[in-house]
């Protein structure tokens, strides 16, 4: 079987890595390096306690795989156990279903009566509820990308950097390959893992698959002794997270703004409003970090379907077209699970831990959906799909 994967981020590379021992694989990345777009723009937290049950299934599987990697990938040391605290400031009911789901799967989730004993950053913070997940991880996206690349090279995959796929070739109602500026590459199957560019490629094949890129801001602080050994901490309902990074903190106010990229790279500078939003939240909800010295930051894209659930599997309207897209802000969290699921389905294998019907690309989608400009669950904005 000849397989072309469009997109050299974590979703595409993971799918290609899983397939490479069993198929002839060719990966195309429009940028000059693999993993340089959304895969490099995230905070790296492996978060299993997400809102969506299918995202959680992918995250649990990814975490299991990270804990027991084959030697060749483990050699790159792609993740570290740090623990995590998730808290609620205003909403006493949010995430309780997620906690129950994880506990049913055997994941350690401990309710915290005194969260500051685990996360000193939360001293003096009044929370409705808090949980401690002692086994949560932080992943090194660059190490994961490097490990996938090494495995692909070992299996003699064809890796194309700086070569954008212009269109997917279709004949007699079936995908037969891709076209780039350098020519036509035949394939029995094409995997669309191009993140923010995926829906545009699909539109060129006459498919309406709404995927909306949302831009988010991350800030880096100066060194802070409090960050040493601190679990990453996320106040989910108000939209604020921090995690230790290089002696200081990496933080975000979880802002969302629709932004369709025209070209790579899609990383952008920090704008005044989301910077002020994040610092205002820090003052209100993490007073121990009030006045923190911001040393840098960036913005990156997180691409969602309107139901905030991934698009995975073969497209029922176009045989031979497979999807590994719409991972939102959970590309690192779900990377190994996505690659395992999509590659397994392509090989005709059962994937008992994920319902393929629920993540199918052609499912019905809302045309109006809510985004969270302020990062707050209860201060959303209703937009039309396709609105800029």
Helices and strands as residue ranges (DSSP letters): E 2-6, H 10-20, E 24-29, H 38-41, E 45-46, H 53-67, H 71-74, E 79-81, E 84-88, H 96-104, E 110-111, G 115-117, G 120-122, E 129-133, E 137-139, H 141-154, E 158-161, E 165-171, E 174-180, E 183-186, E 189-192, G 195-197, H 198-203, E 212-221, G 225-227, E 232-235, E 240-245, E 248-252, E 257-258, H 272-285, G 287-289, E 294-304, E 311-314, E 321-325, H 331-346, E 368-371, E 381-384
